[in-house]
């Protein structure tokens, strides 16, 4: 299987096999398949542009940093002037911020230009027993592959809440997929983006990725890679670049998340709060005109008729520039019996699609985000995503509450 962790480009493993025992199935999957990142890849990590905080720069070009951010940078020995001039490329383990409250992501204006975006590649809780007791610890037969279908441009007309997350890792510039979601603390004015945990944090052997930015409706006109070589920033990012001024993933991902073996995959989700690089006064939701609700009631597989997964697959045979979707009835995948069983669908999307939203009919009868792409096999025949229960809701509520009233 491949994990959606953004910092790895190599994809290893084989097909999952059907097993009669759920426990044996989980063991077989863990031993026979090496899970690698499906969402990201390495590109050119060269810097460029000017650094700023989420606050605007002063008219004379001097960088204005909020006192609380400046103090946190100093606590970790980070000089903002050195950071903007390339110090962010220092991935020394002692300097790689790791803990949940150590997320720091100063804006570097112009860093994510069309060329850098184009070159970013794929890297390689309590459950309601009444609803899910039949799912826990169960792995269904491997689904038949479902061919990913290209979304017709313009993407914003049909999938306005989808986009790409760009970030830097020790391996270079990386990319994942993501979804604009509603913010209960700021209805109609959400700045929240849902993606995979491995798209913001390296897990147990690393820390927070850097220069995390969301580009909604990336390459909205569906230009080819050749056409994008001469594209303007407005053509590549028609709704701008939105920098993550805060991100949160599960404690389980930070403590257990790994590039292989599916470690932490059941908790591989994250929420990013974003701010516009250009400082415009509108929220992300107002800018793109859409935001999806999130359903944390984790419906049992038998209750889900169909799931649609959206993403920008970047590993061969795809190139990461175009948006694709897969639609399938989900099955169950258990990596570890004590952890929540994951949803699994047939889909040929590859790395780069990690973090992309899975949409189904929610408990209220309307479309809602119910999962995100996390892992899949090297053969790219299926994808799996975490069940969004109490742990996911805790992450979501925490980010929402942090920015309530702002």
C-alpha positions in Angstrom: 0.0 0.0 0.0 1.1 3.6 -0.4 0.5 6.1 2.3 -0.5 9.6 1.6 2.4 11.0 3.5 3.8 13.9 1.4 7.5 13.5 2.0 8.1 10.3 0.2 8.2 9.6 -3.5 8.9 5.9 -3.6 6.0 3.6 -3.8 6.4 0.0 -2.8 4.3 -3.0 -2.3 1.9 -5.4 -4.0 -1.8 -6.2 -4.2 -3.8 -7.0 -1.1 -5.1 -10.5 -0.8 -8.4 -11.8 0.4 -8.3 -13.5 3.8 -11.0 -15.4 5.7 -9.9 -14.1 9.1 -10.0 -10.3 9.7 -7.0 -10.6 12.0 -5.0 -12.6 9.5 -6.0 -10.2 6.8 -4.6 -7.3 8.8 -1.4 -9.1 9.5 -1.1 -10.1 5.8 -1.7 -6.5 4.6 0.9 -5.1 7.0 3.5 -7.7 6.1 2.9 -8.1 2.4 2.4 -4.4 1.5 4.7 -1.5 2.2 2.5 1.6 2.6 4.0 4.7 1.0 2.9 8.2 0.4 0.2 8.5 -2.3 -0.1 12.2 -2.1 3.2 14.0 -2.5 6.5 14.0 -4.3 9.7 15.9 -4.4 10.5 18.8 -6.6 12.7 21.9 -6.6 13.1 23.3 -3.1 14.6 26.6 -4.1 13.2 29.6 -2.3 12.2 32.9 -3.7 10.1 35.9 -2.7 9.7 37.9 0.4 8.7 36.5 3.8 5.9 38.0 5.9 3.5 36.9 8.6 -0.2 36.6 8.0 -0.2 40.4 8.8 0.5 42.7 5.9 3.9 44.1 5.3 4.5 47.7 5.9 4.7 50.2 3.0 8.5 50.4 3.2 8.8 46.7 2.7 9.6 46.0 6.3 8.2 42.7 7.5 5.6 43.0 10.3 5.4 39.9 12.6 2.8 39.6 15.3 4.5 39.6 18.7 3.2 36.1 19.6 4.7 34.6 16.4 7.9 36.5 16.8 8.3 35.2 20.4 7.6 31.6 19.3 10.2 31.9 16.5 12.7 33.2 19.0 12.0 30.4 21.4 13.1 27.9 18.7 16.1 30.0 17.6 14.5 31.0 14.3 15.5 34.4 12.9 12.8 35.5 10.4 15.2 37.3 8.1 17.4 34.2 7.9 14.2 32.1 7.4 13.1 34.1 4.4 16.6 33.9 2.9 16.5 30.1 3.0 17.0 29.0 6.6 13.7 27.1 6.2 15.7 24.6 4.2 17.5 23.5 7.3 16.0 20.1 8.1 18.4 19.3 10.9 16.4 17.0 13.3 17.2 19.2 16.3 15.6 22.2 14.5 12.6 20.5 12.9 9.6 21.6 14.9 7.5 18.5 15.8 5.1 19.0 18.7 1.4 19.8 18.1 1.8 23.4 19.4 4.9 24.1 17.5 3.4 24.8 14.1 5.0 27.8 12.5 4.5 28.8 8.8 5.5 32.5 8.0 4.4 33.5 4.5 7.1 33.8 1.9 5.4 35.9 -0.8 5.8 34.6 -4.3 7.5 31.3 -3.3 4.8 29.2 -4.8 5.1 30.5 -8.4 3.7 28.5 -11.3 7.0 26.8 -12.1 7.5 25.6 -8.5 3.9 24.5 -8.2 4.1 22.6 -11.5 7.3 20.8 -10.4 6.0 19.7 -7.0 5.4 16.0 -7.2 4.0 13.1 -5.3 5.9 11.9 -2.1 5.7 8.9 -1.9 -11.4 7.1 19.3 -14.6 5.9 20.6 -16.9 4.4 17.9 -20.6 3.9 18.1 -20.7 0.1 18.6 -24.3 0.1 17.5 -23.4 1.4 14.0 -19.9 0.0 13.5 -19.6 -3.2 15.5 -19.9 -5.2 12.2 -17.1 -3.2 10.6 -14.5 -3.1 13.4 -11.5 -5.2 12.5 -12.9 -6.4 9.3 -11.3 -6.4 5.9 -13.4 -7.0 2.8 -12.2 -8.6 -0.5 -10.0 -6.3 -2.5 -12.2 -4.0 -4.7 -12.0 -4.1 -8.4 -10.0 -1.1 -9.8 -12.1 1.8 -10.9 -10.6 4.0 -13.6 -10.1 7.6 -12.5 -12.0 10.0 -14.7 -10.7 13.4 -15.6 -12.9 16.2 -14.3 -14.0 18.5 -17.2 -12.7 22.0 -16.9 -13.4 24.5 -15.7 -12.9 22.6 -12.4 -14.5 25.3 -10.3 -17.8 24.8 -12.0 -18.3 21.3 -10.8 -15.8 20.9 -7.8 -15.4 24.4 -6.4 -14.2 23.3 -3.0 -11.3 21.1 -4.2 -7.6 22.1 -4.7 -4.0 21.3 -4.1 -1.8 21.7 -1.0 1.8 22.6 -1.6 4.6 22.3 1.0 8.3 21.7 1.5 9.9 18.6 3.1 13.5 17.4 3.4 13.0 15.6 0.1 11.9 18.8 -1.7 8.7 20.5 -2.8 5.6 18.3 -2.4 2.0 18.3 -3.2 -1.3 16.9 -1.9 -5.0 17.4 -2.6 -7.4 19.1 -0.2 -11.0 20.3 0.3 -12.5 23.6 1.6 -14.8 22.7 4.5 -17.3 24.7 6.6 -16.3 26.4 9.8 -19.0 26.2 12.6 -17.4 29.2 14.3 -17.5 31.3 11.1 -20.6 30.2 9.1 -20.3 31.3 5.4 -16.8 32.7 6.0 -14.7 29.5 6.5 -10.9 29.5 6.1 -10.6 25.8 6.9 -9.1 23.2 4.6 -9.3 19.4 5.1 -6.4 17.2 4.0 -4.4 14.2 5.2 -2.1 14.3 8.3 0.9 13.2 6.2 0.4 16.3 4.1 1.3 18.6 7.0 3.4 16.5 9.4 5.9 13.7 8.8 4.7 11.6 11.7 6.7 9.7 14.3 10.1 10.3 12.6 9.7 14.0 11.7 7.9 17.2 12.3 5.8 19.9 10.7 6.3 20.5 7.0 7.1 24.1 5.8 5.7 26.7 3.4 2.3 25.0 3.5 -0.1 26.7 1.1 -3.5 25.8 -0.5 -4.4 26.6 -4.1 -8.1 26.1 -4.7 -9.1 25.0 -8.2 -5.5 24.7 -9.3 -5.1 24.8 -13.1 -8.8 25.5 -13.4 -8.8 25.5 -17.2 -7.2 22.0 -17.3 -4.1 23.1 -19.2 -1.5 20.4 -20.0 1.9 20.4 -18.3 3.4 21.8 -21.5 0.9 24.7 -21.5 1.5 25.4 -17.8 5.2 26.0 -18.5 4.3 29.5 -19.7 1.3 30.0 -17.4 0.9 33.1 -15.3 0.3 32.7 -11.6 -3.3 33.7 -12.1 -3.8 30.9 -14.6 -2.2 28.3 -12.3 -3.9 29.7 -9.2 -7.0 31.6 -10.3 -8.3 32.0 -6.7 -4.9 32.8 -5.2 -2.5 31.0 -2.8 -3.7 30.6 0.8 -1.0 30.0 3.4 -1.7 27.8 6.4 -1.4 30.1 9.5 -2.3 27.1 11.6 -2.5 23.3 11.1 -3.6 20.5 13.3 -3.5 16.7 12.9 -4.3 13.9 15.2 -2.0 13.0 18.2 -2.1 9.5 16.8 -0.6 10.6 13.5 2.2 12.6 15.2 3.0 9.7 17.5 2.5 6.7 15.1 2.4 8.0 11.5 4.9 6.3 9.2 5.8 6.1 5.6 5.3 2.4 5.3 3.2 -0.3 6.9 0.1 1.8 7.3 1.1 3.1 10.8 -1.3 5.8 11.9 -3.4 5.6 8.7 -6.7 5.3 10.6 -5.9 8.8 12.0 -4.4 10.3 8.9 -6.4 13.6 8.7 -5.6 17.2 9.2 -7.3 20.6 9.2 -5.5 23.8 8.0 -6.6 27.3 8.8 -5.5 29.5 5.9 -5.0 33.2 5.1 -4.6 34.8 1.7 -1.1 35.6 0.5 -2.3 38.8 -1.1 -4.1 40.0 2.0 -7.5 40.3 0.5 -10.3 40.8 3.0 -12.5 37.9 1.9 -12.6 34.5 3.5 -11.7 31.4 1.5 -15.3 30.2 1.4 -16.4 33.6 0.1 -13.7 33.6 -2.5 -14.4 30.2 -3.9 -18.2 30.3 -3.2 -18.4 26.9 -1.6 -17.4 24.8 1.5 -18.4 21.3 2.3 -19.9 20.1 5.6 -18.0 17.3 7.4 -19.9 14.2 8.7 -18.2 12.8 11.8 -20.8 10.1 12.4 -18.8 7.6 10.4 -21.6 5.6 8.8 -21.1 1.9 8.5 -20.1 0.6 5.1 -23.5 -1.0 4.6 -25.1 2.4 4.9 -22.9 4.1 2.2 -24.1 3.6 -1.3 -21.4 5.5 -3.0 -18.3 7.6 -2.3 -16.6 10.1 -4.7 -12.9 10.7 -4.2 -11.3 13.8 -5.8 -7.6 14.5 -6.3 -4.7 15.6 -8.4 -2.8 12.3 -8.9 0.9 13.1 -9.6 2.6 9.7 -10.0 2.7 7.9 -13.3 0.7 7.6 -15.5 -0.6 11.0 -14.2 1.4 14.2 -14.0 -0.3 16.1 -11.1 -1.6 18.9 -13.2 -5.2 17.7 -13.8 -8.1 16.9 -11.5 -9.6 13.4 -11.4 -12.4 11.6 -9.6 -13.3 8.0 -8.7 -16.8 6.8 -7.6 -17.4 3.5 -6.0 -19.3 1.7 -3.2 -16.9 1.4 -0.3 -15.7 -1.7 1.5 -13.7 -2.1 4.7 -10.0 -2.3 5.4 -8.5 -3.0 8.8 -4.8 -2.3 9.2 -4.8 -2.9 13.0 -7.8 -4.5 14.7 -7.8 -2.0 17.7 -7.8 1.0 15.3 -10.9 2.2 13.5 -11.6 0.3 10.3 -11.0 2.4 7.1 -13.2 2.9 4.1 -11.8 1.4 0.9 -12.8 2.0 -2.7 -11.6 0.9 -6.1 -9.6 3.7 -7.8 -6.6 4.1 -10.1 -5.5 7.5 -8.8 -1.9 7.6 -7.6 0.3 9.6 -5.3 -0.6 13.3 -5.3 -4.3 12.4 -4.7 -3.5 12.1 -0.9 -5.6 14.3 1.3 -8.3 14.7 -1.4 -11.8 14.7 -0.1 -14.2 11.7 -0.1 -17.8 12.9 -0.5 -20.9 10.9 0.2 -24.5 11.6 1.2 -24.3 12.7 4.8 -26.6 11.9 7.6 -28.8 14.9 6.7 -29.2 13.7 3.1 -26.8 16.3 1.6 -23.3 15.8 0.2 -20.7 15.9 3.0 -17.0 15.1 3.4 -16.7 11.7 5.1 -13.0 10.8 4.6 -9.8 11.7 2.7 -7.4 9.7 0.6 -4.7 8.1 2.9 -3.2 4.9 1.5 -3.3 2.6 -1.5 -1.2 -0.2 -3.1 1.7 0.4 -5.4 -0.4 -1.0 -8.2 -2.9 1.8 -7.8 -6.0 -0.3 -7.9 -7.7 1.1 -4.8 -7.5 3.8 -2.1 -8.3 3.8 1.6 -9.4 6.6 3.9 -9.9 7.1 7.6 -13.3 7.0 9.3 -14.1 10.4 10.7 -15.1 9.9 14.3 -14.4 11.6 17.6 -10.7 12.1 17.1 -11.3 13.8 13.7 -14.0 16.0 15.2 -11.7 17.0 18.0 -9.1 18.2 15.5 -11.7 20.1 13.5 -13.4 21.7 16.5 -10.0 22.8 18.0 -9.0 24.7 14.8 -12.4 26.2 14.4 -12.5 27.4 18.0 -9.0 28.8 17.8 -10.1 31.3 15.2 -13.7 31.9 16.4 -14.7 35.5 15.8 -11.7 36.3 13.7 
